[in-house]
Amino acid sequence: MENDIDVAAFKARYKNRIEHDPNQRGNLFARIMTDQVLHDYKIISPEHCNRDVDLTSRTPAHQIARDCLSLHGKRTDGTHAEVISRALKMDNESAFTRAYSTDSFPGILDSIGSKAMSLGYDRAPEVWPYIVRQTTTRDFRPFTRITAPEFPTPAAVVENGEITRPQLGSDSKETSSLNAYPFLISLSREAVINDDLSALTVTAEAAGRAASRLNGDLVFSVLTSNAAMADGVTLFHASHGNVATPASPSVTSLNEIRSLMGGQSGPSGEVLNIRPGIAVGPVSMESTLTTIRDASSNVDPDPITGTYRAGYISVATDARLTGTAWYVIADPRIHSGIDLVTLEGASRPVLERKTVFVSDAIEWKLLHDAAALAVDYRTMVYNAGA
């Protein structure tokens, strides 16, 4: 009978906190084993582990496999290799009739890989999240993003007067489409028998970092490629009013950028009051940008920390930028400048398992679909530096 296991022994192994309810027992077991393996491979620290994780000793793969079989009322006899082989096939018999089980051995491996990947994605040393607006789209067809400041200031309407519909010009819509960036992670039966899950844990964490790094590549290419926008003019151009006099970062050059941003207007001359939010430049410029940040007179909130500090703008430096050029971008929480667009329901990479029937391996396909585009030139200023 499924879930007909030695509950006392099972509870003893997991510090007597496994629920009596068989369904809860399986879910909790899966969460414990996910954190156990990630702790064993130094992916997460003890304070971030489930309370039932054994912090003093390592749990071998064959023990996890055996407990999974026991949890589902399956045979647990045999050598370590036989148990692991049997556990790896737990979902195969029902793969075409129902969803994969989260507390089967392959299901726990799914959970381990997904969590390691998410942690790698979140921990990646990237600054792109601070300088973009993150949005989604439903599919891979071309999508448009409307330039928000193009909307004109509402006009007063007399009693019984006609309410007019604002007309947005063709240059107020930027178009792009998602690109797919998939790759594979593989875990062999031999690696599991050898009690080496690093091909999953370490690789999935690195894959998460790679996905975040890809986002950074897409975002910073928007700045450095200076491609033409819908109006046929490059993102940074004198006619867009967003190219500053070439100069090294200083209070004087920052004040010129304030004037350029503040002087931007809507289609009918509306005052937009766009203010600098983040100074962006190469890593070699960080100390200089920090100095002018502290000497500036901006009283807006820091877009990264959200705190209000007089004389403060944020600084973001990135190794993708080189040379003397630097940029200033408005707070993306207020003004859309660059959008990073992902597939709806998948704002971060997703792992999708597929069993390779011609071998003893389990493979996961990492799915990451993204695009980056400039939405509004008014919210960014370029300075070539000196």
Secondary structure, DSSP 8 states (H G I E B T S, - for coil): -TT---HHHHHHHTTT-S-SSHHHHHHHHHHHHHHHHHHHTTSS-GGGS-TTS-SSS---HHHHHHHHHHHTT----S-HHHHHHHHHTTTGGGTTTS---TTSHHHHHHHHHHHHHHHHHHHS---GGGTSEEEEESSSS-EEEE-GGGS-------TT---------GGGEEEE--EE--EEEEE-HHHHHTT--HHHHHHHHHHHHHHHHHHHHHHHHHHHH--B-TTSSBSS-GGGT-B--S--S-HHHHHHHHHHHHT-B-TT--B----EEEEEE-GGGHHHHHHHHHH----SB-TTT--B-TT--EEEE-TT--TT-EEEEE-TTTS--EEEEEETTBSS-EEEEEE-TTSS-EEEEEE-EEEEEE--GGGEEEE---
